[in-house]
Amino acid sequence: MDAFILSDISRVLAALALVLFAAIISRWQAVNLERQMLIATARAFVQLIAIGFALDLIFAADHPLAIFLIIAVMVSIAGYTSGKRATGVPQAHRVALTAISIGASLTLGLLIGLRIFQFTAQETIPIAGMVIGNSMNVCTLVMRRIQDEIEAKRAEIEAALALGATGRQAVAPYLKIALQSGMTPIIDSTKTVGLIQLPGAMTGMILAGASPLEAVQLQIIVMYMLIGAAAFTGLAAAWFTHRQFISPNHQLQRDF
């Protein structure tokens, strides 16, 4: 057991050499990212070790309340992070938290309700992490793109409102652009999966000793669920974000 642990530590230290090499290049080329690289590396190490011990306990207990608690923490952190990135959107944190909660709840509910995954800690929590992480990225992209589009097209939107269009009608073209922006990365990734890259879930299973066909089956499910999560979250983010810029009287807000 001790030899196994020492072997794992040596592999981690060997992989760390790649980060140090990248930091040296950053320093050499005056990119000034070496400090952020090292901080990110240290944070990732501490956070992953901590979650590893926590998941050991949660998997052993396998209690529904523990599962819900972990998912709630994940959603809260994702909502805060996404809202922080879209600071120009009024009530950004509330919008992000709501959109991510909707996307994650619908996706996980369908996956468990259709018996694709069992409601156990060992299956639900890792899947929830992938769903929520993907939902966070989509939410951020949609919120920021809507803000940019409304700022750039203010005159056109106000003209449409003056001619009698509702708030939703006036911004509808820009909501479509924002949804396209948010969903394009996951769609492009799905188109090229297996041709350019072997994604994380599939690679992890193969490295753990599973057969390639078993790994492929899981990866197909993962890609499909991420597209669904992106759609749910993107629609919710677009709906709640545009309402922050349009008043109940169908007027464009001035204070943003």
Secondary structure in CASP SS format (residue, H / E / C, confidence):
PFRMAT SS
TARGET T0000
AUTHOR 0000-0000-0000
METHOD secondary structure of the structure
MODEL  1
M C 1.00
D H 1.00
A H 1.00
F H 1.00
I H 1.00
L H 1.00
S H 1.00
D H 1.00
I H 1.00
S H 1.00
R H 1.00
V H 1.00
L H 1.00
A H 1.00
A H 1.00
L H 1.00
A H 1.00
L H 1.00
V H 1.00
L H 1.00
F H 1.00
A H 1.00
A H 1.00
I H 1.00
I H 1.00
S H 1.00
R H 1.00
W H 1.00
Q C 1.00
A C 1.00
V C 1.00
N C 1.00
L C 1.00
E H 1.00
R H 1.00
Q H 1.00
M H 1.00
L H 1.00
I H 1.00
A H 1.00
T H 1.00
A H 1.00
R H 1.00
A H 1.00
F H 1.00
V H 1.00
Q H 1.00
L H 1.00
I H 1.00
A H 1.00
I H 1.00
G H 1.00
F H 1.00
A H 1.00
L H 1.00
D H 1.00
L H 1.00
I H 1.00
F H 1.00
A H 1.00
A H 1.00
D C 1.00
H C 1.00
P H 1.00
L H 1.00
A H 1.00
I H 1.00
F H 1.00
L H 1.00
I H 1.00
I H 1.00
A H 1.00
V H 1.00
M H 1.00
V H 1.00
S H 1.00
I H 1.00
A H 1.00
G H 1.00
Y H 1.00
T H 1.00
S H 1.00
G H 1.00
K H 1.00
R H 1.00
A C 1.00
T C 1.00
G C 1.00
V C 1.00
P C 1.00
Q C 1.00
A H 1.00
H H 1.00
R H 1.00
V H 1.00
A H 1.00
L H 1.00
T H 1.00
A H 1.00
I H 1.00
S H 1.00
I H 1.00
G H 1.00
A H 1.00
S H 1.00
L H 1.00
T H 1.00
L H 1.00
G H 1.00
L H 1.00
L H 1.00
I H 1.00
G H 1.00
L C 1.00
R C 1.00
I C 1.00
F C 1.00
Q C 1.00
F C 1.00
T C 1.00
A H 1.00
Q H 1.00
E H 1.00
T H 1.00
I H 1.00
P H 1.00
I H 1.00
A H 1.00
G H 1.00
M H 1.00
V H 1.00
I H 1.00
G H 1.00
N H 1.00
S H 1.00
M H 1.00
N H 1.00
V H 1.00
C H 1.00
T H 1.00
L H 1.00
V H 1.00
M H 1.00
R H 1.00
R H 1.00
I H 1.00
Q H 1.00
D H 1.00
E H 1.00
I H 1.00
E H 1.00
A H 1.00
K C 1.00
R H 1.00
A H 1.00
E H 1.00
I H 1.00
E H 1.00
A H 1.00
A H 1.00
L H 1.00
A H 1.00
L C 1.00
G C 1.00
A C 1.00
T C 1.00
G H 1.00
R H 1.00
Q H 1.00
A H 1.00
V H 1.00
A H 1.00
P H 1.00
Y H 1.00
L H 1.00
K H 1.00
I H 1.00
A H 1.00
L H 1.00
Q H 1.00
S H 1.00
G H 1.00
M H 1.00
T H 1.00
P H 1.00
I H 1.00
I H 1.00
D H 1.00
S H 1.00
T H 1.00
K H 1.00
T H 1.00
V E 1.00
G C 1.00
L C 1.00
I C 1.00
Q E 1.00
L C 1.00
P C 1.00
G H 1.00
A H 1.00
M H 1.00
T H 1.00
G H 1.00
M H 1.00
I H 1.00
L H 1.00
A C 1.00
G C 1.00
A C 1.00
S C 1.00
P H 1.00
L H 1.00
E H 1.00
A H 1.00
V H 1.00
Q H 1.00
L H 1.00
Q H 1.00
I H 1.00
I H 1.00
V H 1.00
M H 1.00
Y H 1.00
M H 1.00
L H 1.00
I H 1.00
G H 1.00
A H 1.00
A H 1.00
A H 1.00
F H 1.00
T H 1.00
G H 1.00
L H 1.00
A H 1.00
A H 1.00
A H 1.00
W H 1.00
F H 1.00
T H 1.00
H H 1.00
R H 1.00
Q H 1.00
F H 1.00
I E 1.00
S C 1.00
P C 1.00
N C 1.00
H C 1.00
Q C 1.00
L E 1.00
Q C 1.00
R C 1.00
D C 1.00
F C 1.00
END
